[in-house]
Amino acid sequence: MILHPASRSRRLGAFGLAGGDRLGRALARRLDDGYHWFRSVAPGGIEAIDGVLVGPGGTHALTVAGERGRFARRNGHWYRWNRSTESWIPWEPAPITAARLAARRLGLYLERAALPASVTAVLLPPDGMEVHAEPGEALGVVVERDPDRLASLASAEERLSQAQVDRIVALLDPRQPLPRLAPSVPRG
């Protein structure tokens, strides 16, 4: 896997990424050089995304957020387990929303560049955060803290061609030259 330098410092301290890039190195052990890792990237002036993983398996926007506790999605609503009353109480899923919005922003940016806009939202929760959904309930985000399982998820199936990966990498890393596109008209 190719590690790209961060465009600005951010809060990836949960995985030790502020000083080093432990998550990037952990993913690099499992993924080949067809994959690219960006941390703290803000392409085109959009709000910075904690991490982006791009490769043949698709584009994944990673968000480091969360709080300790048990959380569940049931009947279209989010709940938090209250230990003092031993019951589920309504919860505002700010970490889930942040991860989904990061993926959406990146997807819109890619769409404007005429690239595949499907971006998987990944939430990297802190230790002690447990999220689950009732059968039939969609979270809208992948909640995963284990780098090995994240690498397996990212490489499960091929979704992008090498040319698409190269174009996305060029958009996310301004130091990379943009590959030339085929002209739309002969000798165009």
N, C-alpha and C positions, 0 to 999 in steps of 0.2 A: 504494500500500500504506500502511496506517496503522501507524505505529510506536508501540507502547505503552512507557512507561518501565519500566525494570527494577525488580523488587520488592526486590532486594538485589544487591550487587556480587558477581560471580563471576569465574571464571577464563577468560573469553572472550578473553583476550589474544592467542591465536593468530591471530585475525582483526582485532586492534586494537579489540575491542569493549569493553574495560575503560574506555578513555577516551572513545571515540566508538563509533559502531555501524556500522562499515564493512560488515559482512555485511548488516545491515538496510538500509542505504542502497543496497547493490548489488542486493539483492532488490527494493527499491522501484522501481528503474529499470525492471525487467522486469514487475512485477505491478501490477495496478490496485488501486483502493481497496476492492475486494471481499475483499482479503487483509489479514490482521492479523499483525504480528510482535511477539512477546513475547520478551524475553531475561531469563534468570535468574528464572523463574517457579516458585513453589511453591504451587499452589492447594490449598486444603483441608488444609494442613499436610504434604503429601507432600514427599519430598526434592526439592530444587530441580532443575529441568531447565534446561540451558544456554540453550536457545531453543525456541520453539514457533511454528510458522507455521500459521495457520488461514485457510481460504478455501474457495471452492466446490470446489477440487481436493482437499479433505480436510484432515486434521490431521496435522502432521508434528512429531515431537519430535526436536530436533537436539542432539547430544552432541559436545562438543569433547574428543577423547581420542585416544590412539594413541601409537605409537612408531615410530621410523624402522626401515625394513627391508622385506623381502618376506615376505608371509604368504599361505598358501593353505589352502583347505578341500578335503580329498580323503578319500574313503571315510568320511565322517562325522566326521573328525578335523581339527584345526587344526595347521598346521606353520609353522615359521619357517625361512627360508633361512639357513644358517650359512655365512658366507663362508670361514671358516678351514678347514672340512672339505669345503666345496663339496657340502653335502647338506642335506636337509630334516630338521629335528628337531622333536619335539612342542612345541607352544606353547599356553599358557593364554591364551585370547582375552579378556582383561579389558576392553579397549576395546569390543569387539563386544558383550560381555555387558552392559556399562554402558549402551550405546545401546539395546539391546533392552529392558533393565529400565526405562529412562526412559520408553520408549513404552508399555510394559505398565502402569506406574504411572498414567500419564495416561489410558490406555484404561480402566482400572478406575475412575478418578475420574469420567470421562465416563459410564461405564455406570451408576454409582450415581446420576447426575443424569438418567438416562433419555435420554441422547443417544447418537448413533452412536459406538461405542467403538473403531472401527477407526482406529488411529494408526500412521503409517509411521515406523519408526525410521530415523534418518539419523545417520551417523557423519561428522563433519567431521575428517578426519585431518590431521596435520601434514605439511609438505613432507617427502618422502622415505619416506612410508609407501605401500606398494603392496599391495592386497588383491585376490585373485582366487579363483575357485572353479572346480573341474572341472565339465564339463557335467553337468547333473542335480543338482548340489549347491546347496542354497539357503543363502544367507548369513544370511537373517533380518533383514538390515539393508541400507540403501542407503549405500554409501561414496562420498561426493562432496565435493570441496573447492571446485569451481567454482560460484560463485553463479548464473551464467547457466544452467548445466545443472540446478542445483537448482530454479531458477524454472520452467524448462521441465517438469521432473518434477512440480512442484507444481500446474501449470496444465494438465497433459495431458488430464485428463477431469474432468467435474463429478461430485462424489460427495456434496456437501452442499447443501441448500437454503439460501437466504438466512436463513430463520428459524433453522435449525440453527446456522449460522455465528454469528448474533447471540447465541444462547443460550450457545454455547461461549465467545465473547468475554466475555460478562457473567460467566461462571464464572471465567475466568482473570484478569480485571481487576476487582477488587472495587469500583473507583470507578465502574464502569458499572452503571446500573440494570438489574435483571433484567426482560426483557420479560414482559408478562402472558401467561399461557397461557389457552387457551380453557377455559371451565368444563366439567367432565365431566358435569354435569347442567344442565338448563335453569334459568336464573336462579340458578345455583349459586354 
